[in-house]
């Protein structure tokens, strides 16, 4: 199997790695797409892209009262996703759950070729069916009921709201998922300084045969956070993170964090924002709850964008209410603009070079409103195309739109 990732083709090399043992139909986005490509300025849905079918039986309603991993729809609560390509198939990688949502810690692959969602690991199943406790904080306290007999140590990570710090990255050529921080499945939600990496070349059986279910605990971040916003920089092979009390970078190949010690950024709050990465222009834009900012990926300088005229067009601004938390935000490379979705059919295009914005009126299928626990990385531009994709609910198909 070939994992191609999601960076600019000029900025990364394609890597051949060990196959993940589930069948994926060869599928190519670009000149040919799923069943049909939406016309410019329209939305459609991709059939058979509901995540619910791959969720464990323990999360679904039955005849014996509330399910053990209730509530399945809350897997998306305050949680994101990232987009990548496997064997020419674009899809979402999704990990979530967490505080007051669901204890389901499964990692999901949701391909856009209608072949159906898959679980790459999980779920953790507690022997006593108790999940909500403070000790330990980051991991479940017992070995899972579905673990093989060789597993004797409890180290499975708890489910968590992943906000905008769940990313596809590459570590020494291997496709990998990165996660930092989050609101954990504990009474208060807490927060975490934990960094986890999941090697995507593992099979499901290999992941479940590990005490940590495949999620390797790595170096602690400079500080803990509930919500944070991160982007992958393939040039320097690092994750750039905007957290509640620091802005810095994590280098997965050397397992090292660095604090950039940026003094003029606002801190002290778990800002619920989303990220657009301009890899060619070398800028990371963070937009959302009380934030509009740009971080230069090379000089490590910070620019506050909250006074820009286009900010008033971001939903939720005004009246002292702050920014709309966790909007759908991504970077459109062809037009060099930020694309934002905050519900309904229309999209907002923001041109940072001219400090201007415009609303793109989209037709086609009727688009939903975001869930109350909002969107984060579940809205993305498919790299190298004019298509945007959105997964809004576990029992709803993926939406795909084409920018005019």
N, C-alpha and C positions, 0 to 999 in steps of 0.2 A: 504494500500500500504506500502511496505517496501522499505526504502531508505537505501542502504548498504554503500554508500560512496566509497572512493577510497584509503583509507589507507591500510597498511599491516594488515592482519587479526589478527596478534599477537599484534597489537598496538591499535585496536579499538574494540568496542562492536557494535553488530548490534542493531539497534533501530527500533521499530515499532512506526509508527506515523499515523496521520490522513491522509486519502486518498486524493490525488489530483484528482478532478473529471474529468478525461478523461481516456478512456479505453486503457490499455496497455496489450498486449498479453504476457503471461509468456514466458520467453526466457532466456536461460542459455548459457553463454560463458564458454568454458573450454572443457569438453568432447564432447559437441555438440555446434555448433555455428550457425551462421545465416543459409544460404543455404548450404554453403560448406566452410571449412576452407582452406585457401591457403596453398599449400605445403611449407615446409621450403625453404626459399630463393626466394619466389615468392610474387607478388602483385596481388590483385584482387579488384573488386569494389562491394559494397553492394547495391543491387537494391533498388529503392524507398527511397533513403536517400538524396534527394535534398531538401535543405531548402526553396527554392523559392516557393514551393507550399503552405507553411504556412505563407508567407509574406502577409501583408495587400494589398487590392486592391489599396489603395492610393499610394503605392510604385511602382506599375506596369504600364507599358506603356498602353495607351489607344488611343482614337481618338481625345481627347481634349487638345493636347499639353503635355508638360512635366508633369509627375505625381507630386502630392503634396509632396510626401516623396522620391523623386528622389535622389540618384540613388540606387536601391536595391542591386546591386552587391557590392556597397561600404560599406555594413553592416560589411564586414570583414576588412575594411581598418584599418591597425595598431591595430587590435583587436584580442583578443585571445578567449579561451574557456576553459572549464574544463570537465573532464570525470567523470562520476559516474554511479551507477547502481540503477535501479528502478525495483522492482519485478523481479529481475534476468536479467533485460535488461540493457546492457551497452549503453551509449549514451553521446552525447555532450550537455552541457549547454552553450548557446552563447548569448552574449550581446555586442553590438558595435555601429557602426555608428560614429557620432561625426564630428569633424572639416572638413569642405569641403567634407563631404561624404554624409550621409543621416540623416535627423532628426528623423528617426524611432528609438524609444527607446524601442522596444519590446524585451522581454526575450524569447528565444526559447529553446525548448527541441527537440533534434534530435536523436531518438533512432536508434540502429543498427539492429533492428529486421525487418526492412522494413515496419513497421506499419505507417510510415509517421511522419513528423515533426509537432510540435504543438507550439502555442504561449501560454506562461504562464502569460503574461500581455502585455499591449500595443496594438496598438500604441497610443501615444499622438497625438491628432488632434486639431490644433490651430483654434479657432473660426475665426480669420482673415487670416488663412493660412500663417502667417508669423512666422518663427522659428529662424532666425538668428539675435540675438541681444545680447548685453553685460549686460543688466540689467533686471532681475537678471542673475547671471552668471551660477549657477549650475542647476537651475530649469526653466521650462517654465512659462511664466508670467500669463497665463490665465487657467481657468478650461477647460479641454478637451471637445470637442464636443460630444465624446462618453462616457463621464462620467455620472453616474446616477444622478438624481436630488438631492440626498442627499449630493453630493460633492459640497462645496461652497468655498473651499480654493484651490488656485493654488500651488501645491508642487511637481508636476511630474518631476523627474530628466531628464535633457537633455540627448540626446544620446551622446556618447563619444567614442573616441578610447580607448579601455581598455588595450591595450598592454599586459603585463604579470602579471597584478594584478587583474584578474578575477578568483575567486577560489570557489570550493565547500568546505564548512566547516560544522562543526556541532556546534550548539549553544544550550546548555542545552538539548541535545538529538535530537534537530530538525535539519533536513537538511536545509542548508542555503547557499545562494550565497553571496560572499564578493566582493566588488569592492572598489578600492581606486584610487584617482587621475584621470588622463586621459586628453585627448585633447577634449574639449567640442565643441558642435555645436554652435560656435560663430565665428566672423570674424577672430580673431587671433588664435583661438584654446585655448588660455590662458593656464590653468592648474588648478588643484584643490587640496585642502587638505581634501576634503570630503571623508568620509567613509560611504558606504551604505551596508546594509544587506537586503536580500530578503528571507523571510521565505517560503521555498518551499512546506510547507504543506498547504499554501493558495490555494484556488481555483482561477480560472481566475476571476470569478465574485467578490470574496472577495478582490482580489488585486485591481481590477478596481473601487471598491467602496471606496477606500481610496484616500485621496488627493495626496499621494505620489505614487499611483499605486502599492503599496506593498513594495517599496524600503524605508526602515526606515533609516533616516539620523542619524548617530551615531557620536561618538567623532571625532573631527578634528585631523588629523595626525600632527606630529611635524612640517611638512613643506609641501608646495604644490609641485606637480610634474605634468608634462605632461606624460612622460613615467616612468614606474617603473617595478620592477620584484618581485614577491611574491611567497611564498610556504607555504603550510599548515603543521604544526607540530602537529599531533594528540596526541603525548605524553604529551606535555604541553598545548595542546588545544589553540594554538596561530598561528597567521599568521606572518611569517618572511618576512620583506619587505626591499628591496634594492632600495632606492630612489635616487634622484639627489643630496640631501644634507644630508641624514642620512641613517643609517642602524638600524633597530629596529624591534619591535614586537607589534602586536595588539592582545589583549585578548578579543574576542567578548563576552564572558560570563560576564565580568565585565566592558565592554566597555571602555577599557583603552589602550592607546599607551605608549610605553617606547622607548626612544632613547638609543641605546647601546653605543653611543659616541665612535665609532671605529675610531681612529685617522689616521691610515695608509692606508685607502682606498681612491681611487680617487673620487672626488666629483665635483660638479659644472656643470654637463651636464646631459641632459635627455637621458641617455644611453638606447638604444633600444635592450634589451637582453632578453633571455629566461632562464628557470629554470629547473634543474633536482634535485629531492629530494631523497637522500639516507636516508630513515627513519631508517633503521637498523644501518648503519654506522654513523648516526646522522650528516649528512653534507648536505648543500645546495650549489649546483654549479650554478653559473650565467655566461652565455656564450652568447656573441653577440657583438654588436657595441662597439668596443674598450675595452671590458671587457672579462676577463677570471679569475674567482675568486672562492674561496671556503670559506663558512662561517660555522664554527662549531656551531651546534645547541645547544650544552650544555655549552661549555666554552665561546661562543660568540666571539671567535677569528677569525681573517681574514687572508687569505692566497692569495696573488697575484699569479695567475697561468700564467700570460702573457708570461713568459719566458720559459714555458715548451715546449718540442719539438713537441708535438702533435698539439699545437696551430696553427702551420703553415699549418696544413691540414684542418683547418676550413675555409670555403669559404669566400673570401673577404679580407684575411690577406695579407699584403705586399704592397710595393709601397706607403706607407703612407696613404693608403685608409681606414685603420681601419678594424674592423671586420664586417662581414655580419650582417646587422641588423635583429633582430627578427627571428633567425633560429628556425627550429623545433628541440626541445631538450627535452629529457625525460630520466628517469632512468630505466634500465633493471635489476631487482632485482636478477634474476637467475645468470647472469654472473657478476653482480656488476660492470656494465659499463654504461657510458653515451651513449645514442643513439642520433645521430644528422641527420637531413634531411635538405638539402638546395636546393633541386630540382633534378629531374631525378630519375632513378630507384635505384641508389646506396644509401647505408646508411654508415655512419661513426660511428664506435665503438671506444670509448675512455676509456682506463683503467686508472683511476687516481692513482691506487696503484702502477703501473709500469711506469706511464708516457708514455704510448705507445698508438698507435691507429692503426686501420686497416679499410680498405674499404670493405664493404660487397656488393658483386655484386648480385643484385636481378633481376629476370626475371619476366615473367607474363605480365600484362597489362602495357602499356606505361604510365609512370608517368609524370605529368605536371611539368612545372616550377612554382616556387612560384609567386604569384601576386606581383606587384611592392610594395604593402603595406605589404608584407611578411607574416609570419606564426604565430609566438608566440605559444600560447597554443592549437592551432588547430591541432597540431601533438602530440600524446601521446602514450605511452605504455599502453596497457590494463593491469591493475595491476594483478599480479599473472599468467600472460601468456607470450608467446613469440610473441604475436601479437602487431603490431603498427597500429594506425589509423590516417588518415589525412582527414580533410575537407578543400578543397582548394578554392572552389568557390560556391556561393549560388545556381547555376544551374548545379552543378556537384555532382555525387554520392560520398559518403565517400569511400576512399581507405583504404584497409586493407592488411597488409603484415605480413608474418611470418618469424621471424629471424631464421637462420639455427642453 
